[in-house]
Amino acid sequence: MKHKFLIATIAAAAIACATGASAHSKIHSHGHNYKYTMGTVTITVSCFRGPWREVIWDRPNAVFIDSLINAGYDHPTAFAIGQRICRDSALVGNLDRLRSEAIRVLQASPAHRR
């Protein structure tokens, strides 16, 4: 009896996780992308956004960090810029403001480039 209950619970949890992940990917955007060209390098501003307007899970996507590194920033600086942009609650859902703030931060940080 306990064995059947355990199997039923595991099956229900697996189904709930599968449908939850599927519904999540259909409803919510996982990223906001903006491409900014700096010299000959294109920086892709891309943030993971959770399902809330509040900044809870928000973080820079790898493509954002990698494009900053390709532009000449070291990893700690690239990560700090990504965190600064993606964790700003004023930029959630506002692509124009995200673009403007990313450009402002990148132009203010050229001294940290290699």
Chimera marker file (.cmm) of the C-alpha trace (Angstrom):
<marker_set name="trace">
<marker id="1" x="0.000" y="0.000" z="0.000" r="1" g="1" b="0" radius="0.5"/>
<marker id="2" x="2.771" y="2.458" z="0.944" r="1" g="1" b="0" radius="0.5"/>
<marker id="3" x="4.686" y="1.459" z="-2.168" r="1" g="1" b="0" radius="0.5"/>
<marker id="4" x="1.735" y="2.352" z="-4.460" r="1" g="1" b="0" radius="0.5"/>
<marker id="5" x="1.228" y="5.650" z="-2.637" r="1" g="1" b="0" radius="0.5"/>
<marker id="6" x="4.917" y="6.516" z="-3.078" r="1" g="1" b="0" radius="0.5"/>
<marker id="7" x="4.825" y="5.719" z="-6.803" r="1" g="1" b="0" radius="0.5"/>
<marker id="8" x="1.628" y="7.753" z="-7.249" r="1" g="1" b="0" radius="0.5"/>
<marker id="9" x="3.178" y="10.713" z="-5.415" r="1" g="1" b="0" radius="0.5"/>
<marker id="10" x="6.341" y="10.607" z="-7.521" r="1" g="1" b="0" radius="0.5"/>
<marker id="11" x="4.309" y="10.347" z="-10.725" r="1" g="1" b="0" radius="0.5"/>
<marker id="12" x="2.112" y="13.286" z="-9.701" r="1" g="1" b="0" radius="0.5"/>
<marker id="13" x="5.172" y="15.385" z="-8.854" r="1" g="1" b="0" radius="0.5"/>
<marker id="14" x="6.809" y="14.558" z="-12.185" r="1" g="1" b="0" radius="0.5"/>
<marker id="15" x="3.678" y="15.512" z="-14.106" r="1" g="1" b="0" radius="0.5"/>
<marker id="16" x="3.311" y="18.736" z="-12.128" r="1" g="1" b="0" radius="0.5"/>
<marker id="17" x="6.943" y="19.686" z="-12.822" r="1" g="1" b="0" radius="0.5"/>
<marker id="18" x="6.606" y="18.929" z="-16.536" r="1" g="1" b="0" radius="0.5"/>
<marker id="19" x="3.403" y="20.934" z="-16.947" r="1" g="1" b="0" radius="0.5"/>
<marker id="20" x="4.698" y="23.750" z="-14.777" r="1" g="1" b="0" radius="0.5"/>
<marker id="21" x="7.884" y="24.086" z="-16.818" r="1" g="1" b="0" radius="0.5"/>
<marker id="22" x="5.931" y="23.940" z="-20.049" r="1" g="1" b="0" radius="0.5"/>
<marker id="23" x="3.420" y="26.555" z="-18.924" r="1" g="1" b="0" radius="0.5"/>
<marker id="24" x="6.214" y="28.755" z="-17.599" r="1" g="1" b="0" radius="0.5"/>
<marker id="25" x="8.072" y="28.776" z="-20.900" r="1" g="1" b="0" radius="0.5"/>
<marker id="26" x="4.920" y="29.603" z="-22.866" r="1" g="1" b="0" radius="0.5"/>
<marker id="27" x="3.753" y="32.448" z="-20.657" r="1" g="1" b="0" radius="0.5"/>
<marker id="28" x="6.846" y="34.214" z="-19.410" r="1" g="1" b="0" radius="0.5"/>
<marker id="29" x="9.751" y="35.635" z="-21.299" r="1" g="1" b="0" radius="0.5"/>
<marker id="30" x="13.086" y="34.295" z="-20.118" r="1" g="1" b="0" radius="0.5"/>
<marker id="31" x="15.033" y="37.150" z="-21.525" r="1" g="1" b="0" radius="0.5"/>
<marker id="32" x="14.990" y="40.656" z="-22.800" r="1" g="1" b="0" radius="0.5"/>
<marker id="33" x="17.502" y="41.116" z="-25.562" r="1" g="1" b="0" radius="0.5"/>
<marker id="34" x="19.032" y="44.244" z="-26.988" r="1" g="1" b="0" radius="0.5"/>
<marker id="35" x="22.105" y="44.417" z="-29.192" r="1" g="1" b="0" radius="0.5"/>
<marker id="36" x="24.504" y="47.331" z="-28.842" r="1" g="1" b="0" radius="0.5"/>
<marker id="37" x="27.498" y="47.752" z="-31.131" r="1" g="1" b="0" radius="0.5"/>
<marker id="38" x="30.575" y="49.235" z="-29.516" r="1" g="1" b="0" radius="0.5"/>
<marker id="39" x="33.298" y="49.727" z="-32.096" r="1" g="1" b="0" radius="0.5"/>
<marker id="40" x="33.435" y="46.455" z="-33.996" r="1" g="1" b="0" radius="0.5"/>
<marker id="41" x="31.973" y="44.360" z="-31.160" r="1" g="1" b="0" radius="0.5"/>
<marker id="42" x="28.284" y="43.712" z="-30.617" r="1" g="1" b="0" radius="0.5"/>
<marker id="43" x="27.119" y="43.446" z="-27.014" r="1" g="1" b="0" radius="0.5"/>
<marker id="44" x="23.919" y="41.488" z="-26.492" r="1" g="1" b="0" radius="0.5"/>
<marker id="45" x="22.044" y="42.693" z="-23.421" r="1" g="1" b="0" radius="0.5"/>
<marker id="46" x="20.112" y="39.627" z="-22.307" r="1" g="1" b="0" radius="0.5"/>
<marker id="47" x="18.560" y="39.069" z="-18.896" r="1" g="1" b="0" radius="0.5"/>
<marker id="48" x="16.707" y="36.137" z="-17.401" r="1" g="1" b="0" radius="0.5"/>
<marker id="49" x="13.483" y="37.445" z="-15.870" r="1" g="1" b="0" radius="0.5"/>
<marker id="50" x="11.423" y="35.430" z="-13.434" r="1" g="1" b="0" radius="0.5"/>
<marker id="51" x="7.637" y="35.311" z="-13.644" r="1" g="1" b="0" radius="0.5"/>
<marker id="52" x="7.208" y="38.326" z="-11.332" r="1" g="1" b="0" radius="0.5"/>
<marker id="53" x="7.636" y="42.071" z="-11.855" r="1" g="1" b="0" radius="0.5"/>
<marker id="54" x="9.762" y="42.078" z="-8.715" r="1" g="1" b="0" radius="0.5"/>
<marker id="55" x="13.467" y="41.443" z="-9.196" r="1" g="1" b="0" radius="0.5"/>
<marker id="56" x="13.808" y="38.049" z="-7.541" r="1" g="1" b="0" radius="0.5"/>
<marker id="57" x="15.451" y="35.602" z="-9.963" r="1" g="1" b="0" radius="0.5"/>
<marker id="58" x="16.709" y="38.178" z="-12.452" r="1" g="1" b="0" radius="0.5"/>
<marker id="59" x="20.270" y="37.731" z="-13.645" r="1" g="1" b="0" radius="0.5"/>
<marker id="60" x="22.367" y="38.240" z="-16.787" r="1" g="1" b="0" radius="0.5"/>
<marker id="61" x="22.261" y="35.455" z="-19.355" r="1" g="1" b="0" radius="0.5"/>
<marker id="62" x="25.550" y="33.906" z="-20.459" r="1" g="1" b="0" radius="0.5"/>
<marker id="63" x="25.343" y="35.568" z="-23.890" r="1" g="1" b="0" radius="0.5"/>
<marker id="64" x="25.383" y="38.982" z="-22.159" r="1" g="1" b="0" radius="0.5"/>
<marker id="65" x="28.445" y="38.158" z="-20.036" r="1" g="1" b="0" radius="0.5"/>
<marker id="66" x="30.244" y="36.535" z="-22.992" r="1" g="1" b="0" radius="0.5"/>
<marker id="67" x="29.611" y="39.529" z="-25.262" r="1" g="1" b="0" radius="0.5"/>
<marker id="68" x="31.012" y="41.869" z="-22.583" r="1" g="1" b="0" radius="0.5"/>
<marker id="69" x="34.114" y="39.674" z="-22.286" r="1" g="1" b="0" radius="0.5"/>
<marker id="70" x="34.466" y="39.725" z="-26.102" r="1" g="1" b="0" radius="0.5"/>
<marker id="71" x="34.268" y="43.536" z="-25.916" r="1" g="1" b="0" radius="0.5"/>
<marker id="72" x="37.337" y="43.517" z="-23.637" r="1" g="1" b="0" radius="0.5"/>
<marker id="73" x="35.946" y="43.490" z="-20.100" r="1" g="1" b="0" radius="0.5"/>
<marker id="74" x="37.386" y="40.980" z="-17.646" r="1" g="1" b="0" radius="0.5"/>
<marker id="75" x="34.961" y="38.420" z="-16.195" r="1" g="1" b="0" radius="0.5"/>
<marker id="76" x="34.381" y="40.103" z="-12.796" r="1" g="1" b="0" radius="0.5"/>
<marker id="77" x="33.672" y="43.460" z="-14.458" r="1" g="1" b="0" radius="0.5"/>
<marker id="78" x="31.436" y="41.866" z="-17.112" r="1" g="1" b="0" radius="0.5"/>
<marker id="79" x="29.478" y="40.039" z="-14.418" r="1" g="1" b="0" radius="0.5"/>
<marker id="80" x="29.154" y="43.226" z="-12.336" r="1" g="1" b="0" radius="0.5"/>
<marker id="81" x="27.833" y="45.167" z="-15.343" r="1" g="1" b="0" radius="0.5"/>
<marker id="82" x="25.403" y="42.344" z="-16.138" r="1" g="1" b="0" radius="0.5"/>
<marker id="83" x="24.153" y="42.227" z="-12.556" r="1" g="1" b="0" radius="0.5"/>
<marker id="84" x="23.808" y="46.027" z="-12.475" r="1" g="1" b="0" radius="0.5"/>
<marker id="85" x="21.663" y="46.063" z="-15.616" r="1" g="1" b="0" radius="0.5"/>
<marker id="86" x="19.595" y="42.912" z="-15.034" r="1" g="1" b="0" radius="0.5"/>
<marker id="87" x="18.843" y="43.491" z="-11.337" r="1" g="1" b="0" radius="0.5"/>
<marker id="88" x="17.594" y="47.071" z="-11.776" r="1" g="1" b="0" radius="0.5"/>
<marker id="89" x="13.867" y="46.946" z="-11.004" r="1" g="1" b="0" radius="0.5"/>
<marker id="90" x="13.244" y="50.167" z="-12.955" r="1" g="1" b="0" radius="0.5"/>
<marker id="91" x="14.260" y="48.380" z="-16.173" r="1" g="1" b="0" radius="0.5"/>
<marker id="92" x="11.867" y="45.409" z="-15.900" r="1" g="1" b="0" radius="0.5"/>
<marker id="93" x="9.419" y="45.447" z="-18.792" r="1" g="1" b="0" radius="0.5"/>
<marker id="94" x="10.866" y="48.650" z="-20.282" r="1" g="1" b="0" radius="0.5"/>
<marker id="95" x="13.094" y="47.791" z="-23.242" r="1" g="1" b="0" radius="0.5"/>
<marker id="96" x="13.805" y="51.435" z="-24.152" r="1" g="1" b="0" radius="0.5"/>
<marker id="97" x="14.988" y="52.206" z="-20.645" r="1" g="1" b="0" radius="0.5"/>
<marker id="98" x="16.991" y="48.937" z="-20.568" r="1" g="1" b="0" radius="0.5"/>
<marker id="99" x="18.738" y="50.004" z="-23.787" r="1" g="1" b="0" radius="0.5"/>
<marker id="100" x="19.453" y="53.526" z="-22.521" r="1" g="1" b="0" radius="0.5"/>
<marker id="101" x="20.801" y="52.334" z="-19.167" r="1" g="1" b="0" radius="0.5"/>
<marker id="102" x="22.975" y="49.640" z="-20.792" r="1" g="1" b="0" radius="0.5"/>
<marker id="103" x="24.500" y="52.218" z="-23.131" r="1" g="1" b="0" radius="0.5"/>
<marker id="104" x="25.040" y="54.642" z="-20.247" r="1" g="1" b="0" radius="0.5"/>
<marker id="105" x="26.762" y="52.029" z="-18.063" r="1" g="1" b="0" radius="0.5"/>
<marker id="106" x="28.934" y="50.744" z="-20.926" r="1" g="1" b="0" radius="0.5"/>
<marker id="107" x="30.016" y="54.247" z="-21.921" r="1" g="1" b="0" radius="0.5"/>
<marker id="108" x="30.816" y="55.043" z="-18.284" r="1" g="1" b="0" radius="0.5"/>
<marker id="109" x="33.000" y="51.910" z="-17.958" r="1" g="1" b="0" radius="0.5"/>
<marker id="110" x="35.527" y="52.051" z="-20.825" r="1" g="1" b="0" radius="0.5"/>
<marker id="111" x="38.461" y="52.296" z="-18.392" r="1" g="1" b="0" radius="0.5"/>
<marker id="112" x="37.772" y="48.746" z="-17.223" r="1" g="1" b="0" radius="0.5"/>
<marker id="113" x="38.247" y="47.304" z="-20.708" r="1" g="1" b="0" radius="0.5"/>
<marker id="114" x="41.463" y="45.500" z="-21.585" r="1" g="1" b="0" radius="0.5"/>
<link id1="1" id2="2" r="1" g="1" b="0" radius="0.2"/>
<link id1="2" id2="3" r="1" g="1" b="0" radius="0.2"/>
<link id1="3" id2="4" r="1" g="1" b="0" radius="0.2"/>
<link id1="4" id2="5" r="1" g="1" b="0" radius="0.2"/>
<link id1="5" id2="6" r="1" g="1" b="0" radius="0.2"/>
<link id1="6" id2="7" r="1" g="1" b="0" radius="0.2"/>
<link id1="7" id2="8" r="1" g="1" b="0" radius="0.2"/>
<link id1="8" id2="9" r="1" g="1" b="0" radius="0.2"/>
<link id1="9" id2="10" r="1" g="1" b="0" radius="0.2"/>
<link id1="10" id2="11" r="1" g="1" b="0" radius="0.2"/>
<link id1="11" id2="12" r="1" g="1" b="0" radius="0.2"/>
<link id1="12" id2="13" r="1" g="1" b="0" radius="0.2"/>
<link id1="13" id2="14" r="1" g="1" b="0" radius="0.2"/>
<link id1="14" id2="15" r="1" g="1" b="0" radius="0.2"/>
<link id1="15" id2="16" r="1" g="1" b="0" radius="0.2"/>
<link id1="16" id2="17" r="1" g="1" b="0" radius="0.2"/>
<link id1="17" id2="18" r="1" g="1" b="0" radius="0.2"/>
<link id1="18" id2="19" r="1" g="1" b="0" radius="0.2"/>
<link id1="19" id2="20" r="1" g="1" b="0" radius="0.2"/>
<link id1="20" id2="21" r="1" g="1" b="0" radius="0.2"/>
<link id1="21" id2="22" r="1" g="1" b="0" radius="0.2"/>
<link id1="22" id2="23" r="1" g="1" b="0" radius="0.2"/>
<link id1="23" id2="24" r="1" g="1" b="0" radius="0.2"/>
<link id1="24" id2="25" r="1" g="1" b="0" radius="0.2"/>
<link id1="25" id2="26" r="1" g="1" b="0" radius="0.2"/>
<link id1="26" id2="27" r="1" g="1" b="0" radius="0.2"/>
<link id1="27" id2="28" r="1" g="1" b="0" radius="0.2"/>
<link id1="28" id2="29" r="1" g="1" b="0" radius="0.2"/>
<link id1="29" id2="30" r="1" g="1" b="0" radius="0.2"/>
<link id1="30" id2="31" r="1" g="1" b="0" radius="0.2"/>
<link id1="31" id2="32" r="1" g="1" b="0" radius="0.2"/>
<link id1="32" id2="33" r="1" g="1" b="0" radius="0.2"/>
<link id1="33" id2="34" r="1" g="1" b="0" radius="0.2"/>
<link id1="34" id2="35" r="1" g="1" b="0" radius="0.2"/>
<link id1="35" id2="36" r="1" g="1" b="0" radius="0.2"/>
<link id1="36" id2="37" r="1" g="1" b="0" radius="0.2"/>
<link id1="37" id2="38" r="1" g="1" b="0" radius="0.2"/>
<link id1="38" id2="39" r="1" g="1" b="0" radius="0.2"/>
<link id1="39" id2="40" r="1" g="1" b="0" radius="0.2"/>
<link id1="40" id2="41" r="1" g="1" b="0" radius="0.2"/>
<link id1="41" id2="42" r="1" g="1" b="0" radius="0.2"/>
<link id1="42" id2="43" r="1" g="1" b="0" radius="0.2"/>
<link id1="43" id2="44" r="1" g="1" b="0" radius="0.2"/>
<link id1="44" id2="45" r="1" g="1" b="0" radius="0.2"/>
<link id1="45" id2="46" r="1" g="1" b="0" radius="0.2"/>
<link id1="46" id2="47" r="1" g="1" b="0" radius="0.2"/>
<link id1="47" id2="48" r="1" g="1" b="0" radius="0.2"/>
<link id1="48" id2="49" r="1" g="1" b="0" radius="0.2"/>
<link id1="49" id2="50" r="1" g="1" b="0" radius="0.2"/>
<link id1="50" id2="51" r="1" g="1" b="0" radius="0.2"/>
<link id1="51" id2="52" r="1" g="1" b="0" radius="0.2"/>
<link id1="52" id2="53" r="1" g="1" b="0" radius="0.2"/>
<link id1="53" id2="54" r="1" g="1" b="0" radius="0.2"/>
<link id1="54" id2="55" r="1" g="1" b="0" radius="0.2"/>
<link id1="55" id2="56" r="1" g="1" b="0" radius="0.2"/>
<link id1="56" id2="57" r="1" g="1" b="0" radius="0.2"/>
<link id1="57" id2="58" r="1" g="1" b="0" radius="0.2"/>
<link id1="58" id2="59" r="1" g="1" b="0" radius="0.2"/>
<link id1="59" id2="60" r="1" g="1" b="0" radius="0.2"/>
<link id1="60" id2="61" r="1" g="1" b="0" radius="0.2"/>
<link id1="61" id2="62" r="1" g="1" b="0" radius="0.2"/>
<link id1="62" id2="63" r="1" g="1" b="0" radius="0.2"/>
<link id1="63" id2="64" r="1" g="1" b="0" radius="0.2"/>
<link id1="64" id2="65" r="1" g="1" b="0" radius="0.2"/>
<link id1="65" id2="66" r="1" g="1" b="0" radius="0.2"/>
<link id1="66" id2="67" r="1" g="1" b="0" radius="0.2"/>
<link id1="67" id2="68" r="1" g="1" b="0" radius="0.2"/>
<link id1="68" id2="69" r="1" g="1" b="0" radius="0.2"/>
<link id1="69" id2="70" r="1" g="1" b="0" radius="0.2"/>
<link id1="70" id2="71" r="1" g="1" b="0" radius="0.2"/>
<link id1="71" id2="72" r="1" g="1" b="0" radius="0.2"/>
<link id1="72" id2="73" r="1" g="1" b="0" radius="0.2"/>
<link id1="73" id2="74" r="1" g="1" b="0" radius="0.2"/>
<link id1="74" id2="75" r="1" g="1" b="0" radius="0.2"/>
<link id1="75" id2="76" r="1" g="1" b="0" radius="0.2"/>
<link id1="76" id2="77" r="1" g="1" b="0" radius="0.2"/>
<link id1="77" id2="78" r="1" g="1" b="0" radius="0.2"/>
<link id1="78" id2="79" r="1" g="1" b="0" radius="0.2"/>
<link id1="79" id2="80" r="1" g="1" b="0" radius="0.2"/>
<link id1="80" id2="81" r="1" g="1" b="0" radius="0.2"/>
<link id1="81" id2="82" r="1" g="1" b="0" radius="0.2"/>
<link id1="82" id2="83" r="1" g="1" b="0" radius="0.2"/>
<link id1="83" id2="84" r="1" g="1" b="0" radius="0.2"/>
<link id1="84" id2="85" r="1" g="1" b="0" radius="0.2"/>
<link id1="85" id2="86" r="1" g="1" b="0" radius="0.2"/>
<link id1="86" id2="87" r="1" g="1" b="0" radius="0.2"/>
<link id1="87" id2="88" r="1" g="1" b="0" radius="0.2"/>
<link id1="88" id2="89" r="1" g="1" b="0" radius="0.2"/>
<link id1="89" id2="90" r="1" g="1" b="0" radius="0.2"/>
<link id1="90" id2="91" r="1" g="1" b="0" radius="0.2"/>
<link id1="91" id2="92" r="1" g="1" b="0" radius="0.2"/>
<link id1="92" id2="93" r="1" g="1" b="0" radius="0.2"/>
<link id1="93" id2="94" r="1" g="1" b="0" radius="0.2"/>
<link id1="94" id2="95" r="1" g="1" b="0" radius="0.2"/>
<link id1="95" id2="96" r="1" g="1" b="0" radius="0.2"/>
<link id1="96" id2="97" r="1" g="1" b="0" radius="0.2"/>
<link id1="97" id2="98" r="1" g="1" b="0" radius="0.2"/>
<link id1="98" id2="99" r="1" g="1" b="0" radius="0.2"/>
<link id1="99" id2="100" r="1" g="1" b="0" radius="0.2"/>
<link id1="100" id2="101" r="1" g="1" b="0" radius="0.2"/>
<link id1="101" id2="102" r="1" g="1" b="0" radius="0.2"/>
<link id1="102" id2="103" r="1" g="1" b="0" radius="0.2"/>
<link id1="103" id2="104" r="1" g="1" b="0" radius="0.2"/>
<link id1="104" id2="105" r="1" g="1" b="0" radius="0.2"/>
<link id1="105" id2="106" r="1" g="1" b="0" radius="0.2"/>
<link id1="106" id2="107" r="1" g="1" b="0" radius="0.2"/>
<link id1="107" id2="108" r="1" g="1" b="0" radius="0.2"/>
<link id1="108" id2="109" r="1" g="1" b="0" radius="0.2"/>
<link id1="109" id2="110" r="1" g="1" b="0" radius="0.2"/>
<link id1="110" id2="111" r="1" g="1" b="0" radius="0.2"/>
<link id1="111" id2="112" r="1" g="1" b="0" radius="0.2"/>
<link id1="112" id2="113" r="1" g="1" b="0" radius="0.2"/>
<link id1="113" id2="114" r="1" g="1" b="0" radius="0.2"/>
</marker_set>
